[in-house]
């Protein structure tokens, strides 16, 4: 299996390695013999080749972290993320988008020059970003910003825009927008990176049992209806290990001809959205608008 996945002796960089899916992915990479260089804002208690502090909400922190990475890299994983409420802390919509997208983009662009031919990049997006195509007008505006500072200014100018960061907080629009941007960004970079023989894909997990899970109920102000739908249908929520396994597949030799793909790992839940059927976010919208 290790030969099929092709991680043995590979130089791997993984952002967001301390908790959740990123931690599970890091453990798997270590087991598969990769040389793992791990980054996170939190301490990384794993036997990696190198542990580096990085805050995706701080441009200087990202730049400093990149300087500490190897000169050549085979695989890049981005697993870091946050929500408006996370581990008892409250974050602004701008902060959420800086961590989930702007900082991610800045980091990826900084490490691309170090990626070997036949390298690969895998980014964690979310099932929540699956409707990215409907938001392309606003996403394109943000993608057009040339750097971290201008992207921050764009977000600050759209703090009240219901298509971006504003609207009813219970709908968690700012989080959804950040994940839509991750998917669209990867797709926009696919063809240019293909010319350098570098693949890029996104994983969009369904509801997964991680430290971030309680935040979604807290934001909605009600029990998340998506969990009420998925639980009886599938029998359980996803766990971080199986999402990490899907993520590693995308960057593995087994997926060596796969690029520009957003892999929905949600047991088919978002098929409802794609078929035009009502989803749980519609339920939240109806309940909160009726209050």
Number of C-alpha atoms within 10 A of each C-alpha: 6 12 11 11 17 16 24 15 13 17 20 27 24 26 28 26 32 23 21 21 27 28 23 20 26 29 18 17 22 20 12 18 15 22 20 24 22 27 28 22 17 14 13 19 11 15 12 17 13 16 22 19 18 23 21 29 22 14 19 12 15 20 17 13 18 18 11 12 19 15 12 14 22 22 25 24 28 24 27 27 23 17 26 21 18 18 12 9 9 13 13 14 25 25 23 24 30 26 20 28 27 30 25 23 21 18 20 18 11 14 19 17 11 15 22 17 15 15 24 28 25 26 26 26 30 25 22 21 24 21 17 19 13 11 16 15 11 14 21 14 11 19 17 10 15 10 14 17 11 14 22 20 13 15 20 15 12 17 17 13 14 14 17 21 26 16 15 13 16 19 20 20 21 26 25 23 25 29 26 26 27 28 28 23 21 24 18 15 15 18 16 12 19 15 10 13 14 22 29 27 28 28 25 26 26 23 24 21 16 13 13 17 15 16 19 21 16 16 18 19 14 13 14 19 17 16 17 11 13 19 14 10 12 12 8 13 17 20 17 21 19 16 24 24 15 18 27 23 16 28 28 22 19 14 15 16 9 15 24 20 17 25 20 21 21 19 15 11 19 19 13 12 14 11 8 9 10 11 16 16 18 12 14 20 14 11 12 15 10 7 5
